[in-house]
């Protein structure tokens, strides 16, 4: 059975659309201030390792909780250079990679998790206003679209949102692939992702946080009063440490088996003219995603580009994060083809940027936490591509864990329990590739899940998105 995205697209059109595209994240094509690398030994009350969203929110929230403490944040490259500067800029209320994923894992907590997620999204909006962060924040809501007949009933029976039939959804955004839609008005915002990272760094620095770029954490050792982190350019002695290293190799051996890097790929168009936008509508600027297993996500930017990503999620044998995996021509051609199948009216549009980044994927598809060295070190990762909003919540959980006092956040089963780890190679690669193939087959079989997927479902391994 073919899907809407198996149709033929003229290879010449695809080639023309990509010919002038630059390799690298469009979001990072903005001025970025420099923070000096560490030189020499220092001591602090709190050390944050990682200059992406999780680390930046941790620094900002810690400074707000206790303005008198000395906080240091180190980043091995540049602030926001990795996932925080390469994602689609969707800020979702869900802390659990969607309602269905959360409900299947924590049915007794799902109402609390949903409420905490909305509280976190509202709190993020309030922080952006309070701190004066220029991040192109828009509370647009999310439109999930059905592109296959079996998906229509799934959307029609969803627990949340407003169902739109074919005529209604195409009145919102004109695509011949849309068969129905589900609109959630309040649960999603969009931002400029790199600006969010840079503005959080600015707010942290203004609150007294000491930031050092090009300062790589090489090792972590416990001490009687906290921990020491060796950077090669100076030893950092800290009473408490938060590890916010996302997909990159954890300083804690115990945490290394829980995530694998999965590469996600993105295109960005040139700014669309008013005439081009009129062909497709999309006047309400909603974030959009389809509901296939291998799904696309897309949104408009402030200057009316379309950022178009998803579908191919590629794991490479060996768990390595490697820039060589990022420029993958066959994936960019596939994404371009799917763009023109979705919007054939835009066959005169060209792409200006193509890029990729590694997602920290775990077996339950949402973040997990832990502590080490007598509770003096906290860590979180495993956001699986939905971390723009959830990182703020995750940062608060890390700080709660370091405080050592139970809170409603730390009492969650989601926080107290970890996912199952991935096996070593070659089992990890074999399992991931077999699962990816099975998900693709399900998309081509009216959503029917084969024995492997049904087994994973029973084991709670999370391959459901």
MOMO-V398764 format. One record per residue. N is the residue number from 1. RES is the residue in one small letter. OMEGA is omega as a letter, one per 30 degrees, with the letter a starting at -180 (none if undefined). NEAR is the number of other C-alpha atoms within 8 Angstrom. D_FIRST is the distance of its C-alpha to the first C-alpha in Angstrom with 1 decimal. Layout:
n->N res->RES omega->OMEGA near->NEAR d_first->D_FIRST
n->N res->RES omega->OMEGA near->NEAR d_first->D_FIRST
This chain:
n->1 res->x omega->l near->4 d_first->0.0
n->2 res->x omega->l near->6 d_first->3.8
n->3 res->x omega->l near->9 d_first->6.7
n->4 res->x omega->a near->9 d_first->10.1
n->5 res->x omega->l near->7 d_first->11.4
n->6 res->x omega->a near->6 d_first->9.6
n->7 res->x omega->a near->7 d_first->11.7
n->8 res->x omega->l near->4 d_first->14.8
n->9 res->x omega->a near->9 d_first->18.1
n->10 res->x omega->l near->6 d_first->21.4
n->11 res->x omega->l near->6 d_first->22.7
n->12 res->x omega->l near->6 d_first->26.2
n->13 res->x omega->l near->9 d_first->25.5
n->14 res->x omega->a near->12 d_first->24.2
n->15 res->x omega->l near->9 d_first->27.2
n->16 res->x omega->a near->9 d_first->29.6
n->17 res->x omega->a near->12 d_first->28.4
n->18 res->x omega->a near->12 d_first->29.0
n->19 res->x omega->a near->6 d_first->32.1
n->20 res->x omega->a near->9 d_first->34.7
n->21 res->x omega->l near->10 d_first->33.2
n->22 res->x omega->l near->7 d_first->35.5
n->23 res->x omega->a near->8 d_first->34.4
n->24 res->x omega->a near->9 d_first->35.5
n->25 res->x omega->l near->12 d_first->35.1
n->26 res->x omega->a near->8 d_first->36.0
n->27 res->x omega->a near->11 d_first->37.4
n->28 res->x omega->l near->10 d_first->40.0
n->29 res->x omega->l near->6 d_first->41.4
n->30 res->x omega->l near->5 d_first->44.2
n->31 res->x omega->a near->4 d_first->47.8
n->32 res->x omega->l near->5 d_first->47.9
n->33 res->x omega->l near->4 d_first->51.3
n->34 res->x omega->l near->6 d_first->52.3
n->35 res->x omega->a near->7 d_first->53.6
n->36 res->x omega->l near->8 d_first->56.0
n->37 res->x omega->l near->8 d_first->55.1
n->38 res->x omega->l near->10 d_first->57.1
n->39 res->x omega->l near->6 d_first->60.4
n->40 res->x omega->a near->7 d_first->62.4
n->41 res->x omega->l near->9 d_first->62.3
n->42 res->x omega->l near->8 d_first->61.9
n->43 res->x omega->a near->7 d_first->61.8
n->44 res->x omega->l near->13 d_first->59.9
n->45 res->x omega->a near->10 d_first->59.2
n->46 res->x omega->l near->13 d_first->55.4
n->47 res->x omega->l near->14 d_first->53.3
n->48 res->x omega->a near->15 d_first->49.8
n->49 res->x omega->l near->14 d_first->47.7
n->50 res->x omega->a near->15 d_first->44.9
n->51 res->x omega->l near->14 d_first->44.9
n->52 res->x omega->a near->15 d_first->41.5
n->53 res->x omega->a near->12 d_first->41.0
n->54 res->x omega->l near->13 d_first->41.8
n->55 res->x omega->a near->17 d_first->45.0
n->56 res->x omega->l near->15 d_first->46.0
n->57 res->x omega->l near->12 d_first->45.5
n->58 res->x omega->a near->15 d_first->47.4
n->59 res->x omega->a near->14 d_first->50.3
n->60 res->x omega->a near->12 d_first->50.4
n->61 res->x omega->l near->10 d_first->50.3
n->62 res->x omega->l near->10 d_first->52.8
n->63 res->x omega->l near->15 d_first->55.2
n->64 res->x omega->a near->8 d_first->54.9
n->65 res->x omega->a near->6 d_first->55.6
n->66 res->x omega->a near->7 d_first->58.6
n->67 res->x omega->a near->8 d_first->59.9
n->68 res->x omega->a near->5 d_first->62.6
n->69 res->x omega->l near->9 d_first->60.6
n->70 res->x omega->a near->9 d_first->60.0
n->71 res->x omega->l near->14 d_first->56.3
n->72 res->x omega->l near->13 d_first->55.0
n->73 res->x omega->l near->16 d_first->51.4
n->74 res->x omega->l near->16 d_first->50.5
n->75 res->x omega->a near->15 d_first->47.5
n->76 res->x omega->l near->10 d_first->46.8
n->77 res->x omega->l near->9 d_first->45.6
n->78 res->x omega->l near->10 d_first->45.7
n->79 res->x omega->l near->11 d_first->45.1
n->80 res->x omega->a near->13 d_first->41.5
n->81 res->x omega->a near->12 d_first->40.4
n->82 res->x omega->a near->9 d_first->37.4
n->83 res->x omega->a near->11 d_first->34.8
n->84 res->x omega->l near->13 d_first->37.2
n->85 res->x omega->a near->13 d_first->37.2
n->86 res->x omega->a near->15 d_first->33.6
n->87 res->x omega->a near->10 d_first->31.5
n->88 res->x omega->a near->11 d_first->30.1
n->89 res->x omega->l near->9 d_first->33.1
n->90 res->x omega->l near->12 d_first->31.5
n->91 res->x omega->a near->13 d_first->34.1
n->92 res->x omega->l near->13 d_first->32.6
n->93 res->x omega->a near->13 d_first->34.7
n->94 res->x omega->l near->13 d_first->32.5
n->95 res->x omega->a near->13 d_first->34.1
n->96 res->x omega->a near->11 d_first->31.4
n->97 res->x omega->l near->11 d_first->28.2
n->98 res->x omega->a near->8 d_first->27.4
n->99 res->x omega->a near->10 d_first->28.6
n->100 res->x omega->l near->6 d_first->26.0
n->101 res->x omega->l near->12 d_first->26.7
n->102 res->x omega->a near->13 d_first->30.4
n->103 res->x omega->a near->11 d_first->30.4
n->104 res->x omega->a near->7 d_first->28.6
n->105 res->x omega->a near->7 d_first->31.2
n->106 res->x omega->a near->10 d_first->34.4
n->107 res->x omega->l near->8 d_first->34.1
n->108 res->x omega->a near->6 d_first->37.9
n->109 res->x omega->a near->10 d_first->38.2
n->110 res->x omega->l near->11 d_first->35.3
n->111 res->x omega->l near->7 d_first->37.6
n->112 res->x omega->l near->7 d_first->40.1
n->113 res->x omega->l near->12 d_first->37.5
n->114 res->x omega->l near->12 d_first->36.1
n->115 res->x omega->l near->8 d_first->39.7
n->116 res->x omega->l near->8 d_first->40.7
n->117 res->x omega->l near->13 d_first->37.7
n->118 res->x omega->l near->11 d_first->38.7
n->119 res->x omega->l near->8 d_first->42.3
n->120 res->x omega->l near->13 d_first->41.4
n->121 res->x omega->l near->13 d_first->39.6
n->122 res->x omega->l near->8 d_first->42.6
n->123 res->x omega->l near->8 d_first->44.9
n->124 res->x omega->l near->10 d_first->43.2
n->125 res->x omega->l near->8 d_first->43.7
n->126 res->x omega->l near->8 d_first->47.3
n->127 res->x omega->l near->8 d_first->47.9
n->128 res->x omega->l near->10 d_first->46.6
n->129 res->x omega->a near->8 d_first->49.0
n->130 res->x omega->a near->7 d_first->51.9
n->131 res->x omega->l near->7 d_first->51.6
n->132 res->x omega->a near->6 d_first->51.0
n->133 res->x omega->l near->11 d_first->47.9
n->134 res->x omega->a near->9 d_first->46.6
n->135 res->x omega->l near->10 d_first->42.8
n->136 res->x omega->a near->8 d_first->41.3
n->137 res->x omega->l near->9 d_first->40.4
n->138 res->x omega->l near->7 d_first->38.5
n->139 res->x omega->a near->8 d_first->37.5
n->140 res->x omega->a near->13 d_first->34.5
n->141 res->x omega->a near->13 d_first->32.2
n->142 res->x omega->l near->14 d_first->28.5
n->143 res->x omega->l near->12 d_first->25.7
n->144 res->x omega->a near->11 d_first->22.3
n->145 res->x omega->l near->14 d_first->19.5
n->146 res->x omega->l near->15 d_first->16.3
n->147 res->x omega->l near->13 d_first->13.6
n->148 res->x omega->a near->10 d_first->10.8
n->149 res->x omega->a near->9 d_first->11.9
n->150 res->x omega->a near->8 d_first->12.4
n->151 res->x omega->a near->12 d_first->14.6
n->152 res->x omega->a near->12 d_first->17.0
n->153 res->x omega->l near->8 d_first->18.5
n->154 res->x omega->l near->8 d_first->19.0
n->155 res->x omega->a near->12 d_first->21.0
n->156 res->x omega->a near->8 d_first->22.8
n->157 res->x omega->a near->6 d_first->24.1
n->158 res->x omega->a near->7 d_first->25.0
n->159 res->x omega->a near->4 d_first->28.6
n->160 res->x omega->l near->5 d_first->29.6
n->161 res->x omega->a near->9 d_first->29.4
n->162 res->x omega->a near->7 d_first->29.2
n->163 res->x omega->l near->10 d_first->26.0
n->164 res->x omega->l near->11 d_first->25.3
n->165 res->x omega->a near->9 d_first->23.4
n->166 res->x omega->a near->10 d_first->21.5
n->167 res->x omega->a near->8 d_first->24.9
n->168 res->x omega->a near->9 d_first->26.7
n->169 res->x omega->l near->15 d_first->24.4
n->170 res->x omega->l near->11 d_first->24.3
n->171 res->x omega->l near->8 d_first->28.0
n->172 res->x omega->l near->10 d_first->28.3
n->173 res->x omega->a near->10 d_first->26.1
n->174 res->x omega->l near->13 d_first->24.7
n->175 res->x omega->l near->9 d_first->21.1
n->176 res->x omega->l near->7 d_first->18.6
n->177 res->x omega->a near->8 d_first->15.8
n->178 res->x omega->l near->13 d_first->17.8
n->179 res->x omega->l near->13 d_first->17.1
n->180 res->x omega->l near->16 d_first->19.8
n->181 res->x omega->l near->16 d_first->22.1
n->182 res->x omega->a near->13 d_first->24.5
n->183 res->x omega->l near->12 d_first->27.8
n->184 res->x omega->a near->12 d_first->30.2
n->185 res->x omega->a near->9 d_first->33.5
n->186 res->x omega->a near->8 d_first->35.7
n->187 res->x omega->a near->12 d_first->33.8
n->188 res->x omega->l near->15 d_first->32.9
n->189 res->x omega->l near->15 d_first->35.1
n->190 res->x omega->l near->13 d_first->34.6
n->191 res->x omega->l near->12 d_first->37.2
n->192 res->x omega->a near->12 d_first->38.0
n->193 res->x omega->a near->15 d_first->37.3
n->194 res->x omega->l near->13 d_first->39.9
n->195 res->x omega->l near->10 d_first->42.6
n->196 res->x omega->l near->12 d_first->42.0
n->197 res->x omega->a near->15 d_first->42.9
n->198 res->x omega->l near->11 d_first->45.8
n->199 res->x omega->l near->11 d_first->47.2
n->200 res->x omega->l near->12 d_first->47.0
n->201 res->x omega->l near->11 d_first->48.9
n->202 res->x omega->a near->8 d_first->51.5
n->203 res->x omega->l near->11 d_first->51.9
n->204 res->x omega->l near->13 d_first->52.3
n->205 res->x omega->l near->10 d_first->54.9
n->206 res->x omega->l near->7 d_first->56.8
n->207 res->x omega->l near->10 d_first->57.0
n->208 res->x omega->l near->9 d_first->58.6
n->209 res->x omega->l near->13 d_first->55.8
n->210 res->x omega->a near->8 d_first->56.5
n->211 res->x omega->l near->12 d_first->53.4
n->212 res->x omega->l near->13 d_first->53.2
n->213 res->x omega->l near->15 d_first->50.5
n->214 res->x omega->a near->12 d_first->50.2
n->215 res->x omega->a near->13 d_first->51.4
n->216 res->x omega->l near->10 d_first->49.3
n->217 res->x omega->a near->13 d_first->49.8
n->218 res->x omega->a near->9 d_first->50.3
n->219 res->x omega->l near->8 d_first->51.4
n->220 res->x omega->l near->11 d_first->52.4
n->221 res->x omega->l near->7 d_first->55.3
n->222 res->x omega->l near->8 d_first->56.7
n->223 res->x omega->a near->7 d_first->60.3
n->224 res->x omega->a near->5 d_first->62.7
n->225 res->x omega->a near->5 d_first->62.2
n->226 res->x omega->a near->12 d_first->58.6
n->227 res->x omega->l near->16 d_first->56.8
n->228 res->x omega->l near->12 d_first->57.2
n->229 res->x omega->l near->12 d_first->54.5
n->230 res->x omega->l near->12 d_first->55.3
n->231 res->x omega->a near->12 d_first->54.0
n->232 res->x omega->l near->8 d_first->56.0
n->233 res->x omega->a near->10 d_first->57.9
n->234 res->x omega->l near->11 d_first->59.4
n->235 res->x omega->l near->12 d_first->59.2
n->236 res->x omega->l near->12 d_first->58.1
n->237 res->x omega->a near->12 d_first->59.7
n->238 res->x omega->l near->13 d_first->58.0
n->239 res->x omega->a near->12 d_first->58.7
n->240 res->x omega->a near->12 d_first->55.0
n->241 res->x omega->l near->13 d_first->51.8
n->242 res->x omega->l near->14 d_first->48.3
n->243 res->x omega->a near->14 d_first->45.6
n->244 res->x omega->a near->14 d_first->43.0
n->245 res->x omega->l near->12 d_first->41.4
n->246 res->x omega->a near->10 d_first->37.7
n->247 res->x omega->a near->14 d_first->35.6
n->248 res->x omega->a near->6 d_first->38.6
n->249 res->x omega->a near->6 d_first->40.5
n->250 res->x omega->l near->9 d_first->42.4
n->251 res->x omega->l near->9 d_first->46.1
n->252 res->x omega->a near->7 d_first->45.8
n->253 res->x omega->a near->6 d_first->44.6
n->254 res->x omega->a near->5 d_first->43.5
n->255 res->x omega->a near->7 d_first->40.9
n->256 res->x omega->a near->9 d_first->39.2
n->257 res->x omega->a near->10 d_first->36.8
n->258 res->x omega->a near->12 d_first->35.1
n->259 res->x omega->l near->14 d_first->33.1
n->260 res->x omega->l near->13 d_first->31.1
n->261 res->x omega->l near->13 d_first->30.5
n->262 res->x omega->a near->12 d_first->27.0
n->263 res->x omega->l near->13 d_first->26.9
n->264 res->x omega->a near->13 d_first->25.5
n->265 res->x omega->a near->15 d_first->25.5
n->266 res->x omega->l near->13 d_first->26.6
n->267 res->x omega->l near->15 d_first->27.4
n->268 res->x omega->l near->13 d_first->30.0
n->269 res->x omega->l near->13 d_first->30.7
n->270 res->x omega->l near->10 d_first->34.1
n->271 res->x omega->l near->8 d_first->35.7
n->272 res->x omega->l near->12 d_first->34.2
n->273 res->x omega->l near->7 d_first->36.8
n->274 res->x omega->a near->6 d_first->37.4
n->275 res->x omega->l near->7 d_first->35.9
n->276 res->x omega->l near->10 d_first->32.7
n->277 res->x omega->l near->10 d_first->32.5
n->278 res->x omega->a near->7 d_first->33.2
n->279 res->x omega->a near->9 d_first->30.0
n->280 res->x omega->a near->11 d_first->27.9
n->281 res->x omega->l near->10 d_first->30.4
n->282 res->x omega->a near->10 d_first->30.0
n->283 res->x omega->a near->6 d_first->33.7
n->284 res->x omega->l near->6 d_first->33.7
n->285 res->x omega->l near->8 d_first->32.6
n->286 res->x omega->l near->11 d_first->30.3
n->287 res->x omega->a near->16 d_first->28.4
n->288 res->x omega->l near->11 d_first->24.7
n->289 res->x omega->l near->12 d_first->21.8
n->290 res->x omega->a near->11 d_first->18.2
n->291 res->x omega->l near->10 d_first->17.2
n->292 res->x omega->l near->10 d_first->14.2
n->293 res->x omega->l near->10 d_first->15.3
n->294 res->x omega->a near->12 d_first->15.5
n->295 res->x omega->l near->10 d_first->17.3
n->296 res->x omega->l near->10 d_first->19.4
n->297 res->x omega->a near->12 d_first->23.0
n->298 res->x omega->a near->12 d_first->25.3
n->299 res->x omega->l near->12 d_first->28.7
n->300 res->x omega->l near->12 d_first->31.6
n->301 res->x omega->l near->9 d_first->34.8
n->302 res->x omega->l near->6 d_first->38.3
n->303 res->x omega->l near->6 d_first->38.5
n->304 res->x omega->l near->9 d_first->35.2
n->305 res->x omega->l near->12 d_first->33.0
n->306 res->x omega->l near->13 d_first->29.4
n->307 res->x omega->a near->13 d_first->28.7
n->308 res->x omega->a near->14 d_first->25.0
n->309 res->x omega->l near->13 d_first->23.8
n->310 res->x omega->l near->13 d_first->21.5
n->311 res->x omega->l near->8 d_first->17.9
n->312 res->x omega->l near->8 d_first->19.2
n->313 res->x omega->a near->10 d_first->21.5
n->314 res->x omega->l near->7 d_first->23.2
n->315 res->x omega->l near->12 d_first->25.5
n->316 res->x omega->a near->8 d_first->28.0
n->317 res->x omega->l near->8 d_first->29.8
n->318 res->x omega->l near->6 d_first->33.2
n->319 res->x omega->a near->8 d_first->32.9
n->320 res->x omega->l near->7 d_first->34.7
n->321 res->x omega->a near->8 d_first->34.8
n->322 res->x omega->l near->6 d_first->35.2
n->323 res->x omega->l near->6 d_first->35.4
n->324 res->x omega->a near->5 d_first->34.0
n->325 res->x omega->a near->7 d_first->30.5
n->326 res->x omega->a near->11 d_first->30.5
n->327 res->x omega->a near->9 d_first->30.3
n->328 res->x omega->a near->7 d_first->26.8
n->329 res->x omega->a near->6 d_first->26.1
n->330 res->x omega->l near->6 d_first->22.4
n->331 res->x omega->l near->9 d_first->21.7
n->332 res->x omega->l near->12 d_first->23.8
n->333 res->x omega->l near->11 d_first->22.1
n->334 res->x omega->l near->8 d_first->18.7
n->335 res->x omega->l near->14 d_first->20.3
n->336 res->x omega->l near->12 d_first->21.9
n->337 res->x omega->a near->10 d_first->18.8
n->338 res->x omega->l near->9 d_first->17.3
n->339 res->x omega->a near->10 d_first->20.7
n->340 res->x omega->l near->12 d_first->20.7
n->341 res->x omega->l near->12 d_first->17.3
n->342 res->x omega->a near->9 d_first->18.7
n->343 res->x omega->l near->12 d_first->22.1
n->344 res->x omega->l near->8 d_first->22.2
n->345 res->x omega->a near->8 d_first->25.7
n->346 res->x omega->a near->9 d_first->26.9
n->347 res->x omega->l near->8 d_first->26.4
n->348 res->x omega->a near->4 d_first->30.1
n->349 res->x omega->l near->9 d_first->29.9
n->350 res->x omega->l near->10 d_first->30.6
n->351 res->x omega->l near->13 d_first->30.3
n->352 res->x omega->a near->12 d_first->33.6
n->353 res->x omega->l near->13 d_first->32.7
n->354 res->x omega->a near->16 d_first->30.2
n->355 res->x omega->l near->13 d_first->30.8
n->356 res->x omega->l near->13 d_first->29.6
n->357 res->x omega->a near->12 d_first->31.1
n->358 res->x omega->l near->12 d_first->30.9
n->359 res->x omega->l near->14 d_first->30.0
n->360 res->x omega->a near->15 d_first->31.9
n->361 res->x omega->l near->15 d_first->29.2
n->362 res->x omega->a near->16 d_first->30.3
n->363 res->x omega->l near->13 d_first->28.7
n->364 res->x omega->l near->10 d_first->29.2
n->365 res->x omega->l near->14 d_first->28.0
n->366 res->x omega->a near->13 d_first->31.4
n->367 res->x omega->l near->13 d_first->34.9
n->368 res->x omega->a near->13 d_first->37.3
n->369 res->x omega->l near->12 d_first->41.1
n->370 res->x omega->l near->8 d_first->44.0
n->371 res->x omega->l near->11 d_first->47.7
n->372 res->x omega->l near->8 d_first->49.8
n->373 res->x omega->l near->8 d_first->53.5
n->374 res->x omega->l near->6 d_first->55.0
n->375 res->x omega->l near->10 d_first->52.9
n->376 res->x omega->l near->13 d_first->54.1
n->377 res->x omega->l near->14 d_first->50.7
n->378 res->x omega->l near->16 d_first->47.5
n->379 res->x omega->l near->11 d_first->44.0
n->380 res->x omega->l near->13 d_first->40.6
n->381 res->x omega->a near->13 d_first->37.2
n->382 res->x omega->a near->15 d_first->33.5
n->383 res->x omega->l near->16 d_first->32.5
n->384 res->x omega->l near->13 d_first->29.0
n->385 res->x omega->l near->8 d_first->28.7
n->386 res->x omega->a near->12 d_first->30.2
n->387 res->x omega->a near->9 d_first->33.8
n->388 res->x omega->l near->13 d_first->35.3
n->389 res->x omega->a near->14 d_first->36.6
n->390 res->x omega->a near->15 d_first->36.6
n->391 res->x omega->l near->11 d_first->39.0
n->392 res->x omega->l near->14 d_first->41.8
n->393 res->x omega->a near->10 d_first->41.5
n->394 res->x omega->l near->11 d_first->41.2
n->395 res->x omega->l near->13 d_first->44.4
n->396 res->x omega->l near->10 d_first->46.2
n->397 res->x omega->l near->10 d_first->45.1
n->398 res->x omega->l near->14 d_first->46.4
n->399 res->x omega->l near->11 d_first->49.7
n->400 res->x omega->a near->13 d_first->50.0
n->401 res->x omega->l near->13 d_first->49.5
n->402 res->x omega->l near->11 d_first->52.2
n->403 res->x omega->l near->6 d_first->54.5
n->404 res->x omega->l near->7 d_first->54.2
n->405 res->x omega->a near->6 d_first->54.4
n->406 res->x omega->l near->9 d_first->51.7
n->407 res->x omega->l near->7 d_first->50.0
n->408 res->x omega->l near->6 d_first->47.3
n->409 res->x omega->a near->9 d_first->44.9
n->410 res->x omega->l near->11 d_first->46.0
n->411 res->x omega->l near->9 d_first->46.0
n->412 res->x omega->l near->9 d_first->42.2
n->413 res->x omega->l near->8 d_first->40.4
n->414 res->x omega->a near->8 d_first->37.9
n->415 res->x omega->a near->11 d_first->40.8
n->416 res->x omega->a near->10 d_first->42.6
n->417 res->x omega->l near->7 d_first->39.8
n->418 res->x omega->l near->8 d_first->37.8
n->419 res->x omega->l near->10 d_first->34.2
n->420 res->x omega->l near->8 d_first->33.7
n->421 res->x omega->l near->9 d_first->34.2
n->422 res->x omega->l near->11 d_first->31.9
n->423 res->x omega->l near->7 d_first->33.0
n->424 res->x omega->l near->7 d_first->34.6
n->425 res->x omega->g near->8 d_first->33.0
n->426 res->x omega->a near->7 d_first->31.3
n->427 res->x omega->a near->8 d_first->29.9
n->428 res->x omega->a near->10 d_first->29.0
n->429 res->x omega->a near->12 d_first->26.9
n->430 res->x omega->a near->8 d_first->25.2
n->431 res->x omega->a near->8 d_first->24.3
n->432 res->x omega->a near->9 d_first->23.2
n->433 res->x omega->l near->9 d_first->20.9
n->434 res->x omega->l near->8 d_first->19.4
n->435 res->x omega->l near->11 d_first->18.9
n->436 res->x omega->l near->8 d_first->17.4
n->437 res->x omega->a near->8 d_first->14.8
n->438 res->x omega->l near->12 d_first->14.2
n->439 res->x omega->l near->12 d_first->13.9
n->440 res->x omega->l near->10 d_first->11.3
n->441 res->x omega->l near->8 d_first->9.2
n->442 res->x omega->l near->13 d_first->10.1
n->443 res->x omega->a near->13 d_first->9.0
n->444 res->x omega->a near->10 d_first->5.3
n->445 res->x omega->l near->8 d_first->6.3
n->446 res->x omega->l near->9 d_first->8.2
n->447 res->x omega->a near->9 d_first->11.0
n->448 res->x omega->a near->7 d_first->11.8
n->449 res->x omega->a near->10 d_first->14.3
n->450 res->x omega->a near->8 d_first->15.1
n->451 res->x omega->a near->6 d_first->18.7
n->452 res->x omega->a near->9 d_first->19.7
n->453 res->x omega->l near->12 d_first->18.7
n->454 res->x omega->l near->9 d_first->20.4
n->455 res->x omega->l near->8 d_first->23.4
n->456 res->x omega->l near->11 d_first->23.7
n->457 res->x omega->a near->11 d_first->23.6
n->458 res->x omega->l near->7 d_first->26.4
n->459 res->x omega->a near->6 d_first->28.4
n->460 res->x omega->a near->8 d_first->28.1
n->461 res->x omega->l near->11 d_first->26.9
n->462 res->x omega->a near->11 d_first->25.3
n->463 res->x omega->a near->11 d_first->21.9
n->464 res->x omega->a near->6 d_first->20.5
n->465 res->x omega->none near->6 d_first->20.4
